Amino acid sequence: MLDSFVSFLGNTGIAALITSMKDAIANADNILAVIGTPLMLIIACVLLYLAIVKKFEPLLLLPIAFGMLLTNLPMFKDSSAILMHTDFFTNPDYMINGHIDIQRVLAEGGLLDILYLGVKLGIYPPLIFLGIGCMTDFGPLIANPKSILLGAAAQFGVFITFLGALVLGACIPSINFGVNEAASIGIIGGADGPTAIYVTKTLAPALLPAIAIAAYSYMALIPVIQPPIMKALTTKKERQIVMEQLRPVSKTEKIVFPIIVTIVVALIIPDAVALVGMLMLGNLAKECGVVDRLSKTAQNGLMNVITIFLGLTVGATATAEAFLTTETLGIVVLGLIAFCFSTAGGLLLGKLMCKLTGGKVNPLIGSAGVSAVPMAARVSQTVGQKENPSNFLLMHAMGPNVAGVIGSAVAAGVFLSMFAK
């Protein structure tokens, strides 16, 4: 009985914490070994605070933060309580010919290891796009096809940051950014978390924790980041422009649109079909009116389940060794640059369209060309209404916003077709 009790005490997290502290003191020259775990727990708690108290993208930031908390709790490596073994997905010794040993994951892995297969196998991001399609009205984009140009212009930050990451990797030896890493970082500029995860899990899996957290953090900070850029690049007169009401869109147009987009994307950029195809399937289910049960399931139950699984497992990959690196700092800085340039790209094209149409286009809707639906469109509405209380830009901004979702998926497909082995 006494031996069992001693064994129980030896397998507690407290014992593991004491052991890890001893190891850290023995390796005091490695600062990461000393402060890594406590610092990651603090970061996790800060993210939980932002999600719960500040309500910054709580649907994903909360499970990501809690996954980070779980994976950094002090537990023995051989404990059955371990939920996540990152070595199964990153260490070649645990793989078969460079590929995940799924049988080993299922036999020896914890709960989060098994759920993380949905990320590594590219299952969760397309399913999230399915739910987004079911919740999104493509009518404003169909009514004003020119707004797709604004969505395309807002991908400017993606490619600028791609080049910036390559330059940073070439200039700073401690930051190992090749074309794969640069492409994954650049996608942050699309303000689309699932797309960033979908690209990164293929091109640069080691950077997945930092890129996912950066992408969702900047998405949550849209109301903070975008307004100063919007005001800096537009005049008060431009922000006060009232746009004409959009034309009504027929049901036939709404049904035909997702079918045509899927065919066109498949013919030009096949690597984008997994994301764009699921987006269009969800929208078709919403608009056709004959599969309401499927549409409601995709936008509610399925979407919620996948969001939990995706956030929790991505957060669980954020160990101190993987997250507290110079690469992470570079990703945070480049991600912000990507986001700013994407916002600016949409705004500048919006200004050009304003000039060409004789002042009929409010440039503020260009900032909604980033992929964060519908948050970016709401920011355009809020900033425009502050300048002119009678101004209602929401539906006009939804056109570029939807185009941005498609644009970010297409940009992801371009990168995958160019760099994926």
Secondary structure, DSSP 8 states (H G I E B T S, - for coil): -HHHHHHHHHTSHHHHHHHHHHHHHHTTT-HHHHHHHHHHHHHHHHHHHHHHTS-SSHHHHHHHHHHHHHHTS---TT-TT----THHHH-GGGSBTTB--HHHHHHH--HHHHHHHHHHTT-HHHHHHHHHHHH---HHHHH-TTHHHHHHHTTHHHHHHHHHHHHHHHH-TTS---HHHHHHHHGGGGT-HHHHHHHHHHH-GGGHHHHHHHHHHHHHTHHHHHHHHHHHHS-HHHHT----------HHHHHHHHHHHHHHHHHH-GGGHHHHHHHHHHHHHHHHSS-HHHHHHIIIIIHHHHHHHHHHHHHHT--HHHHSSHHHHHHHHHHHHHHHHHHHHHHHHHHHHHHHTTS-S-GGGGGGGSS-TTHHHHHHHHHHHHH-TT---HHHHHHHHHHHHHHHHHHHHHHHHHH--
